[in-house]
Amino acid sequence: MNLNALVIEDEIDLAELFSEAAAHAGFEPHIASNADQARISLLEVLPRLVILDLHLPDMDGMTLATLIRKHPAGQRIPLIAFSGLLSRIE
């Protein structure tokens, strides 16, 4: 059974952290550092899980999530989205 996870994150430290977590959960992690790589990897890797940063250098993460969901192969893949941005409360 294919237990690939696709980690879409442009910061290498975070990508490695999420990859380690996915591996610990039994997945084989694959990293894409931007939306273009992610779209290619979705078809090549056929992940069972996607971990997605909402702030990518080449596309908004919500837009990418929508594109993933529109593709037949991406309609049933669990998608975990996160943001590393902090807002300041004053």
Stockholm file with secondary structure:
# STOCKHOLM 1.0

chainA/1-90         MNLNALVIEDEIDLAELFSEAAAHAGFEPHIASNADQARISLLEVLPRLVILDLHLPDMDGMTLATLIRKHPAGQRIPLIAFSGLLSRIE
#=GR chainA/1-90 SS CCCEEEEECSSHHHHHHHHHHHHHTTCEEEEESSHHHHHHHHHHHCCSEEEEESBCSSSBHHHHHHHHHHSGGGSSSCEEEECCCCCCCC
#=GC SS_cons        CCCEEEEECSSHHHHHHHHHHHHHTTCEEEEESSHHHHHHHHHHHCCSEEEEESBCSSSBHHHHHHHHHHSGGGSSSCEEEECCCCCCCC
//
